[in-house]
Protein backbone atom coordinates (compact mmCIF):
# COMPACT_ATOMS: atom_id res chain seq x y z
CA UNK A 1 0.00 0.00 0.00
CA UNK A 2 1.22 3.46 -0.90
CA UNK A 3 0.18 6.51 1.12
CA UNK A 4 0.84 9.90 -0.38
CA UNK A 5 2.46 12.88 1.30
CA UNK A 6 -0.85 14.52 2.20
CA UNK A 7 -1.96 11.50 4.25
CA UNK A 8 1.37 11.46 6.10
CA UNK A 9 0.98 15.17 6.88
CA UNK A 10 -2.60 14.71 8.06
CA UNK A 11 -1.64 11.80 10.31
CA UNK A 12 1.15 13.93 11.79
CA UNK A 13 -1.32 16.75 12.43
CA UNK A 14 -3.76 14.36 14.11
CA UNK A 15 -1.02 12.90 16.29
CA UNK A 16 0.24 16.32 17.37
CA UNK A 17 -3.32 17.48 18.12
CA UNK A 18 -4.00 14.52 20.39
CA UNK A 19 -0.69 14.81 22.23
CA UNK A 20 -0.50 18.56 22.77
CA UNK A 21 -3.06 18.45 25.60
CA UNK A 22 -1.35 16.01 27.99
CA UNK A 23 2.15 17.26 27.14
CA UNK A 24 1.01 20.84 27.70
CA UNK A 25 -0.36 19.79 31.08
CA UNK A 26 3.06 18.41 32.04
CA UNK A 27 4.56 21.80 31.20
CA UNK A 28 1.87 23.52 33.27
CA UNK A 29 2.73 21.31 36.22
CA UNK A 30 6.40 22.24 35.93
CA UNK A 31 5.51 25.94 35.89
CA UNK A 32 3.31 25.53 38.97
CA UNK A 33 6.11 23.80 40.85
CA UNK A 34 8.52 26.53 39.88
CA UNK A 35 6.15 29.29 41.02
CA UNK A 36 5.03 27.62 44.24
CA UNK A 37 7.69 25.78 46.19
CA UNK A 38 5.11 24.93 48.87
CA UNK A 39 2.90 23.00 46.49
CA UNK A 40 1.08 20.13 48.22
CA UNK A 41 1.72 17.66 45.42
CA UNK A 42 -1.06 18.76 43.10
CA UNK A 43 1.35 19.88 40.39
CA UNK A 44 3.30 16.63 40.61
CA UNK A 45 0.09 14.60 40.39
CA UNK A 46 -0.94 16.59 37.33
CA UNK A 47 2.40 15.87 35.68
CA UNK A 48 2.25 12.15 36.46
CA UNK A 49 -1.30 11.79 35.12
CA UNK A 50 -0.57 13.79 32.00
CA UNK A 51 2.70 12.02 31.23
CA UNK A 52 0.94 8.66 31.64
CA UNK A 53 -1.83 9.74 29.27
CA UNK A 54 0.67 10.91 26.66
CA UNK A 55 2.53 7.59 26.92
CA UNK A 56 -0.66 5.56 26.48
CA UNK A 57 -1.70 7.60 23.46
CA UNK A 58 1.73 7.27 21.86
CA UNK A 59 1.69 3.49 22.37
CA UNK A 60 -1.75 3.28 20.75
CA UNK A 61 -0.88 5.49 17.79
CA UNK A 62 2.46 3.75 17.24
CA UNK A 63 0.60 0.60 16.25
CA UNK A 64 -2.53 2.20 14.75
CA UNK A 65 -0.70 4.73 12.56
CA UNK A 66 2.94 3.70 12.44
CA UNK A 67 5.14 0.90 11.21
CA UNK A 68 5.02 -0.98 14.53
CA UNK A 69 3.76 -4.45 13.79
CA UNK A 70 2.33 -5.41 17.16
CA UNK A 71 3.06 -8.51 19.18
CA UNK A 72 3.27 -11.32 16.69
CA UNK A 73 0.45 -13.32 15.17
CA UNK A 74 -2.92 -14.68 16.21
CA UNK A 75 -4.02 -14.27 19.80
CA UNK A 76 -0.92 -12.42 21.00
CA UNK A 77 -1.32 -9.58 18.50
CA UNK A 78 -4.96 -9.04 19.47
CA UNK A 79 -4.18 -9.29 23.19
CA UNK A 80 -1.62 -6.50 22.81
CA UNK A 81 -4.13 -4.46 20.80
CA UNK A 82 -6.71 -4.89 23.56
CA UNK A 83 -4.22 -3.63 26.15
CA UNK A 84 -3.42 -0.60 23.99
CA UNK A 85 -7.11 0.18 23.48
CA UNK A 86 -7.84 -0.13 27.21
CA UNK A 87 -5.02 2.29 27.94
CA UNK A 88 -6.17 4.72 25.28
CA UNK A 89 -9.69 4.83 26.72
CA UNK A 90 -8.58 5.15 30.34
CA UNK A 91 -10.10 8.22 32.03
CA UNK A 92 -12.68 8.63 29.25
CA UNK A 93 -16.45 8.10 29.26
CA UNK A 94 -16.12 5.16 26.88
CA UNK A 95 -15.66 1.58 28.05
CA UNK A 96 -14.39 -1.30 25.95
CA UNK A 97 -16.18 -4.64 25.76
CA UNK A 98 -13.56 -6.90 24.17
CA UNK A 99 -14.16 -10.62 24.78
CA UNK A 100 -11.36 -12.92 25.83
CA UNK A 101 -10.28 -15.16 22.97
CA UNK A 102 -9.09 -18.71 23.42
CA UNK A 103 -5.94 -19.71 21.49
CA UNK A 104 -8.10 -21.93 19.26
CA UNK A 105 -10.56 -19.17 18.39
CA UNK A 106 -8.42 -17.32 15.85
CA UNK A 107 -5.62 -18.33 13.55
CA UNK A 108 -2.68 -16.16 12.43
CA UNK A 109 -3.59 -12.48 12.33
CA UNK A 110 -1.63 -10.19 9.98
CA UNK A 111 -0.32 -7.00 11.57
CA UNK A 112 -2.51 -4.97 9.22
CA UNK A 113 -5.62 -6.47 10.83
CA UNK A 114 -4.54 -5.16 14.23
CA UNK A 115 -4.07 -1.68 12.78
CA UNK A 116 -7.52 -1.74 11.20
CA UNK A 117 -9.11 -2.88 14.48
CA UNK A 118 -7.43 -0.09 16.48
CA UNK A 119 -8.52 2.56 13.99
CA UNK A 120 -12.05 1.16 14.00
CA UNK A 121 -12.04 1.46 17.80
CA UNK A 122 -10.97 5.09 17.41
CA UNK A 123 -13.86 5.72 15.00
CA UNK A 124 -16.33 3.97 17.31
CA UNK A 125 -15.11 6.02 20.28
CA UNK A 126 -15.63 9.23 18.34
CA UNK A 127 -19.19 8.09 17.59
CA UNK A 128 -20.06 8.39 21.31
CA UNK A 129 -20.12 12.12 22.16
CA UNK A 130 -21.62 11.43 25.61
CA UNK A 131 -19.79 8.21 26.31
CA UNK A 132 -20.94 4.64 26.11
CA UNK A 133 -19.67 1.18 25.24
CA UNK A 134 -17.60 0.00 22.30
CA UNK A 135 -18.15 -3.71 21.80
CA UNK A 136 -16.04 -6.02 19.64
CA UNK A 137 -16.78 -9.41 18.18
CA UNK A 138 -14.55 -11.79 16.22
CA UNK A 139 -15.74 -14.73 14.16
CA UNK A 140 -13.68 -17.23 12.20
CA UNK A 141 -15.68 -17.93 9.04
CA UNK A 142 -14.99 -20.17 6.07
CA UNK A 143 -14.18 -17.04 4.06
CA UNK A 144 -11.88 -15.52 6.67
CA UNK A 145 -11.88 -13.49 9.87
CA UNK A 146 -14.91 -11.31 10.54
CA UNK A 147 -14.58 -8.35 12.90
CA UNK A 148 -17.56 -6.34 14.14
CA UNK A 149 -17.75 -3.26 16.36
CA UNK A 150 -20.74 -1.55 17.92
CA UNK A 151 -20.76 1.88 19.54
CA UNK A 152 -23.70 2.12 21.95
CA UNK A 153 -24.61 5.17 23.99
CA UNK A 154 -26.70 8.32 24.12
CA UNK A 155 -26.38 10.27 20.89
CA UNK A 156 -24.38 7.55 19.15
CA UNK A 157 -23.74 8.49 15.54
CA UNK A 158 -20.98 8.06 13.01
CA UNK A 159 -19.75 11.54 12.12
CA UNK A 160 -20.47 12.47 8.52
CA UNK A 161 -16.82 13.26 7.86
CA UNK A 162 -15.81 9.76 9.00
CA UNK A 163 -18.37 8.24 6.65
CA UNK A 164 -17.05 10.32 3.77
CA UNK A 165 -13.47 9.26 4.51
CA UNK A 166 -14.51 5.59 4.54
CA UNK A 167 -16.15 6.07 1.15
CA UNK A 168 -13.00 7.39 -0.53
CA UNK A 169 -11.25 5.08 -2.96
CA UNK A 170 -8.06 3.67 -1.45
CA UNK A 171 -5.06 5.55 -2.77
CA UNK A 172 -7.12 8.59 -3.84
CA UNK A 173 -7.06 11.42 -1.31
CA UNK A 174 -9.85 13.92 -1.94
CA UNK A 175 -10.45 17.22 -0.18
CA UNK A 176 -12.83 15.47 2.26
CA UNK A 177 -9.89 13.75 4.02
CA UNK A 178 -8.70 15.96 6.89
CA UNK A 179 -6.72 15.63 10.09
CA UNK A 180 -10.01 14.84 11.89
CA UNK A 181 -10.96 11.86 9.73
CA UNK A 182 -7.68 10.68 8.21
CA UNK A 183 -7.65 7.62 10.49
CA UNK A 184 -10.89 6.42 8.86
CA UNK A 185 -9.33 6.75 5.42
CA UNK A 186 -6.18 4.97 6.61
CA UNK A 187 -8.24 2.13 8.10
CA UNK A 188 -10.12 1.66 4.83
CA UNK A 189 -6.86 1.67 2.84
CA UNK A 190 -5.40 -0.97 5.17
CA UNK A 191 -8.57 -3.07 4.97
CA UNK A 192 -8.61 -2.88 1.16
CA UNK A 193 -4.95 -3.85 1.08
CA UNK A 194 -5.94 -7.00 2.99
CA UNK A 195 -8.80 -7.76 0.62
CA UNK A 196 -11.56 -6.42 2.88
CA UNK A 197 -13.75 -3.35 3.19
CA UNK A 198 -15.08 -1.57 6.29
CA UNK A 199 -18.86 -1.23 6.18
CA UNK A 200 -20.93 0.91 8.52
CA UNK A 201 -24.61 0.88 9.45
CA UNK A 202 -27.06 1.78 12.20
CA UNK A 203 -28.45 -0.95 14.47
CA UNK A 204 -32.04 -1.43 15.59
CA UNK A 205 -31.35 0.40 18.86
CA UNK A 206 -29.50 3.26 17.17
CA UNK A 207 -26.02 1.91 17.81
CA UNK A 208 -23.25 2.54 15.29
CA UNK A 209 -22.05 -0.66 13.63
CA UNK A 210 -18.72 -1.19 11.87
CA UNK A 211 -17.79 -4.48 10.24
CA UNK A 212 -15.07 -5.94 8.00
CA UNK A 213 -14.22 -9.39 6.66
CA UNK A 214 -10.56 -10.24 6.18
CA UNK A 215 -10.23 -13.10 3.68
CA UNK A 216 -8.08 -16.10 4.47
CA UNK A 217 -5.41 -15.06 1.95
CA UNK A 218 -4.70 -11.76 3.75
CA UNK A 219 -0.95 -11.59 4.29
CA UNK A 220 -0.05 -7.94 4.99
SVG drawing of the C-alpha trace seen along z (x, -y; Angstrom):
<svg xmlns="http://www.w3.org/2000/svg" viewBox="-34 -32 45 56">
<polyline fill="none" stroke="black" stroke-width="0.4" points="0.0,0.0 1.2,-3.5 0.2,-6.5 0.8,-9.9 2.5,-12.9 -0.9,-14.5 -2.0,-11.5 1.4,-11.5 1.0,-15.2 -2.6,-14.7 -1.6,-11.8 1.2,-13.9 -1.3,-16.7 -3.8,-14.4 -1.0,-12.9 0.2,-16.3 -3.3,-17.5 -4.0,-14.5 -0.7,-14.8 -0.5,-18.6 -3.1,-18.5 -1.4,-16.0 2.1,-17.3 1.0,-20.8 -0.4,-19.8 3.1,-18.4 4.6,-21.8 1.9,-23.5 2.7,-21.3 6.4,-22.2 5.5,-25.9 3.3,-25.5 6.1,-23.8 8.5,-26.5 6.1,-29.3 5.0,-27.6 7.7,-25.8 5.1,-24.9 2.9,-23.0 1.1,-20.1 1.7,-17.7 -1.1,-18.8 1.3,-19.9 3.3,-16.6 0.1,-14.6 -0.9,-16.6 2.4,-15.9 2.2,-12.2 -1.3,-11.8 -0.6,-13.8 2.7,-12.0 0.9,-8.7 -1.8,-9.7 0.7,-10.9 2.5,-7.6 -0.7,-5.6 -1.7,-7.6 1.7,-7.3 1.7,-3.5 -1.8,-3.3 -0.9,-5.5 2.5,-3.8 0.6,-0.6 -2.5,-2.2 -0.7,-4.7 2.9,-3.7 5.1,-0.9 5.0,1.0 3.8,4.4 2.3,5.4 3.1,8.5 3.3,11.3 0.5,13.3 -2.9,14.7 -4.0,14.3 -0.9,12.4 -1.3,9.6 -5.0,9.0 -4.2,9.3 -1.6,6.5 -4.1,4.5 -6.7,4.9 -4.2,3.6 -3.4,0.6 -7.1,-0.2 -7.8,0.1 -5.0,-2.3 -6.2,-4.7 -9.7,-4.8 -8.6,-5.1 -10.1,-8.2 -12.7,-8.6 -16.4,-8.1 -16.1,-5.2 -15.7,-1.6 -14.4,1.3 -16.2,4.6 -13.6,6.9 -14.2,10.6 -11.4,12.9 -10.3,15.2 -9.1,18.7 -5.9,19.7 -8.1,21.9 -10.6,19.2 -8.4,17.3 -5.6,18.3 -2.7,16.2 -3.6,12.5 -1.6,10.2 -0.3,7.0 -2.5,5.0 -5.6,6.5 -4.5,5.2 -4.1,1.7 -7.5,1.7 -9.1,2.9 -7.4,0.1 -8.5,-2.6 -12.1,-1.2 -12.0,-1.5 -11.0,-5.1 -13.9,-5.7 -16.3,-4.0 -15.1,-6.0 -15.6,-9.2 -19.2,-8.1 -20.1,-8.4 -20.1,-12.1 -21.6,-11.4 -19.8,-8.2 -20.9,-4.6 -19.7,-1.2 -17.6,0.0 -18.1,3.7 -16.0,6.0 -16.8,9.4 -14.6,11.8 -15.7,14.7 -13.7,17.2 -15.7,17.9 -15.0,20.2 -14.2,17.0 -11.9,15.5 -11.9,13.5 -14.9,11.3 -14.6,8.3 -17.6,6.3 -17.8,3.3 -20.7,1.6 -20.8,-1.9 -23.7,-2.1 -24.6,-5.2 -26.7,-8.3 -26.4,-10.3 -24.4,-7.5 -23.7,-8.5 -21.0,-8.1 -19.8,-11.5 -20.5,-12.5 -16.8,-13.3 -15.8,-9.8 -18.4,-8.2 -17.1,-10.3 -13.5,-9.3 -14.5,-5.6 -16.1,-6.1 -13.0,-7.4 -11.3,-5.1 -8.1,-3.7 -5.1,-5.5 -7.1,-8.6 -7.1,-11.4 -9.8,-13.9 -10.5,-17.2 -12.8,-15.5 -9.9,-13.8 -8.7,-16.0 -6.7,-15.6 -10.0,-14.8 -11.0,-11.9 -7.7,-10.7 -7.7,-7.6 -10.9,-6.4 -9.3,-6.8 -6.2,-5.0 -8.2,-2.1 -10.1,-1.7 -6.9,-1.7 -5.4,1.0 -8.6,3.1 -8.6,2.9 -5.0,3.9 -5.9,7.0 -8.8,7.8 -11.6,6.4 -13.8,3.3 -15.1,1.6 -18.9,1.2 -20.9,-0.9 -24.6,-0.9 -27.1,-1.8 -28.4,1.0 -32.0,1.4 -31.3,-0.4 -29.5,-3.3 -26.0,-1.9 -23.3,-2.5 -22.1,0.7 -18.7,1.2 -17.8,4.5 -15.1,5.9 -14.2,9.4 -10.6,10.2 -10.2,13.1 -8.1,16.1 -5.4,15.1 -4.7,11.8 -0.9,11.6 -0.1,7.9"/>
</svg>
